[in-house]
């Protein structure tokens, strides 16, 4: 990639992972890791994992991510690059070597963090910044007052070399009105701009010039896809409209005509997003699959809790008793498992990579062909939330600890 360019490295196994539709790259395998990890055997994509040899990761990884029923709330708060797992929380980003389970680094901002290490943040984002694979995370920090200089709050956008875990830079974003209790996250990256959400404020940050390019105080971004930041533009604290803004300059690209509330947007693929909300006034459910760049509805009644993009053209989503696979570019349905008496059990999606869907059913973990819906492996040993050619990051169903299971086939 030429210097001076920024592209998202599309994580093919990141639930809800997406990137700029103009450039797609698979998530790095173990061969992309430092030399010490390069000799590891790689099965890409893997179909079986050795749960008996799994490495138990430090306690607290993904704390607060799962509900009492064992379901995941939001996204798994980490990205996997070769042997390194980057885990976000509200205080710092922890780097873990998945081969040993050892914490390699805890990376914060330039100033004192005011977030809690016991609260999971949303997933960090992996992007190529100026030719360097870089993990991005956002943190709340504070600058102490001194003399006549008042104390102030900041959001810091921190960039870390994905291969070495070396902190590269931090971009300060003045945010005196923001509260550390408000969620802060990098929603995505497009064309050199990272789009951040902090409470009801959205920022566009130029990663090459390392400064804020634009901001919108009433827009809550949920996803960045096809050069567009998609979310809800609020008219008041309750009511808003589904809207898209240019990720590059923050200009309005489109705005839906319907007023909605209790609304959210999540990524599906490099060009598609899913919208969930309720019509303001009637309260009727409003669930749609949309083209991010135009706001055009592709499919209505697209009711899903989790989506995963496989990095090569297929997105798979799951909801209550339903699993659906769509073409990542057009949204055309490829197959679905629904409660229609077909005799098949829906898959709860955990990840996707290079044509495979990873997840679980009432019968346990399973690997499914993402294009055809056929079972590929009915005893894979794990249902990973993150996966590359060498390892799957999963949750032990007995101990509830997060584990790293080596790929064996």
Secondary structure, 3 states (H helix, E strand, C coil): CCCCCEEECCCCCCECCCCCCCCCCCCCCHHHCCHHHHCCCCCCCCCCEEEEEEEECCCCCCCCCECCCCCECCCCCEEEECCEEEEEECCCEEEEECCCCEEEEEECCCCEECCCCCCECCCCEEEEECCEEEEEEEEEEEECCECCECCEEEEEEEEEECCCCCEEEEEEEECCCCCCCCCEEEEEEECCEEEEEECCEEEEEECCCCEEEEEECCEEEEEEECCEEEEEEECCCCCEEEEEEECCCCCEEEEEEEEEEEEEEEECCCCEEEEEEEECCCCCEEEEEEECCCCCEEEECCCCCEEEECCCCEEEEEECCEEEEEECCCCCEEEEECCCCCCCCCCEEEEEECCEEEEEECCEEEEEECCCCCEEECCCCCCCCEECCCEEEEECCCCCCEEEEEECC
